[in-house]
Amino acid sequence: MSSDTKRIGVMTSGGDCPGLNAAIRAITRRAVHGHGFEVLGIEDAVAGLAHRQARPLSPELLDIDGYDPMLSTGGTILGSINKAIDAVASEIEDGYQALGLDALIAIGGDGSLAILAEHARSGWNLVGIPKTIDNDVALTDQSIGFDTAVRTVSRAAAQLRTTGVSHDRVMILETMGRGAGHLALAAGIASGADAVLIPEIPWSMEGLMAAIEATRSRRSQAFALVVVAEGADPPAGTAVGVSERSERRHHGGVGEALAIAVEEASGGAIEARATVLGHIQRGGEPSPMDTILATEFGIHAVDLVAEGTFDSMVALHGTRIRPVPLADVVSAGSARVDPHEERAHTARSVGIYLGEDPQ
């Protein structure tokens, strides 16, 4: 490697999602063909840095006899972890230097990008790419993986609708999202849900039952579709939500609690069933929009490295890709649904119950 050739590392950190491989592909192609850089794929995120686990990437290595599987394959070929990394902080920093990296492109969610940005203050050159099905990374309109997850949840909702109509049942679909309701809200609109319950908007059992009764009277049957985010407030008097397991926080349980509450509130007149999609939402082939977004993010991230614009994250603003300071992304925290925003207004306008009207 000549003295003026840059060696960049790329890693995927946090939970996986569709589109990560497309981003890796774009980074590799732009870096090698566009700038003459050398690319190292860091395996298993920060664990790979700590243990110097890296492999060279090239467009030829990612291509299989003319086939180009990276565009349509879910998950990440580099592996990922979403555990705390404080215990190996010094090893991570040493690994960056030992691998001879001139810059690191990290594809991650708000949590992993915040942690990496903190450690990069010791001297890394870091560029971030936002990815998460939760779509809660601040200062970007959309993250890699969100569009595909909306498609997955919407398709599941459509399948629940057929069995719910057949049996006159209220079908409740619990989505991921942690403390943000973007996924549940978008999928609820796309699938024609009768109610969407998200963490950002308070709701009442009375309001929900009124919405169910309204749709029931219109259809002359007890069917209704309710989409609920895992971090939404549970029915009053129930203990669900975040649990601690293996030193990690887990959401879930609100869907089943809601099904029980609906049946009780109806005095047994309504049957309700809950479905939890879980990790199905994070898998599978990326949608065309996620593939395009991942490709654009990857290209722009490499170009930021080439021009020396570090400690930044590529972000989608409208139809344009722009760099934003990572410090601003971190300080903004998790991006949550604004109850007054256009998407919430759209849901209410088509008759979806979202909870109490914002003041």
PyMOL commands that set and color helices and strands:
alter all, ss='L'
color gray80, all
select helices_A, chain A and resi 20-35+46-50+69-71+86-98+110-120+146-167+182-191+205-219+254-265+278-282+288-307+326-332+342-349
alter helices_A, ss='H'
color red, helices_A
select strands_A, chain A and resi 7-12+38-42+54-57+103-108+126-130+169-175+195-197+224-229+243-245+248-250+271-276+312-317+320-325
alter strands_A, ss='S'
color yellow, strands_A
deselect
rebuild
show_as cartoon
